[in-house]
């Protein structure tokens, strides 16, 4: 299934290399949740900090049946690719946990 992806850049110009990287990483989500319904990625620049440079925040929302999984607010100073990588690593961990719960591999607490 082709997962519909929405990429939003706030307070900065869209970067085609980052968009391609995001779409490549989102395509890998199918191995964890093949029935995911949508993915929304927001990349935000938190103003121009003169002494320390730009600060970027990345938030990812993935809708799956019955749930919305969020990996949010990963920050990186002056490197947008680092913020994207951190957010996607967190999302992969959350999707793995979701897939394990769904398969019943996680024991419930009493």
N, C-alpha and C positions, 0 to 999 in steps of 0.2 A: 504494500500500500504506500502511496506517495503521501507523506505527511505534509499538510499545508503549513507553511512557515510565514510568519509576519515578523519583519525586522524593522525596528523603529530607531532612528538616530535622533536624540534630543540634544540641542545646543551644539551640534557639530555637523559637518558635511558628511554625507554617506561615503564610505570607503569601500570600493568594490572588492578589494582583496579580503577585507574582513567579512563582507557579505558571503563571499565564496567559501571562506573558512567555516562560517556558521552553518551554511547549507550542507557542507560536507560532514560536519559533526552531527547535525540533526539527522542526517540519513542513517547514521549508526544507531539511532534510537530504536529502529525497527527490530533489532535483535533482542531487545528487552521487552518492548511493548508493541507488538505488531498492530494492535488495534487502537493506537493513540489517535486522537481526533484532531488536535491542533497543537501548534507550538508558537509561542509569542516571545520574541527576544527584544529587550529594550536596552540600548546602549546610551548612556547619558554622560555628558561632560559637566563636571561640577565647577564651572567657571575657570577663569584664568588666574591661577595663583602665581604671582610674579616671582616669588622666591623658590617655590618648589615645583613649578610647572603644572600641567594639566592633571586632573584627577578624573578617572573614568570609573563608572559604575555599570555593571551588567546584571540584568535580572532575566531569568528564564521561567516561563510558565508553560507547562505541558498538561493538556487535558486528556485524561484517560477515562474509560467508563467508570462512573461513580466517584471520581476523585479529580482534584486538580493538584499537581505536584509543582512546587515552586523551589527554585534555587535562586536566591536573591541576594542582591546587594554585595557583589564581589567587587572590591575596589583594587585599583592599581594606579600608582602615580606614574604619569608620563609614558605608560605603555599600555595601549588599548588591547593588544594581542594577549598580554599577560592576564588582564581582567577577563577576557573572553575564555581563555583556557581554564582559569580557576572556576568560573561559573559552570562550564560544561563538565569539568571533573566532578563537581558537586552534584550536578544533575544526573550524571551516570550512576553515581553511588545511590541516589534516591530512587532511580528507576530500577536498579538491581534489587533494592530492598522491596519495592513495590511488587516486582515480579516474583520474588521469593514468598511474600505474603500471599499472593494470588495463587501460587502453586501449593500452598499449605506447608511449606518447608520451615516456617517459623512457628515455634511453639507459642501458644497464647499464654498469657499470665493468668493465674487463677484469680 
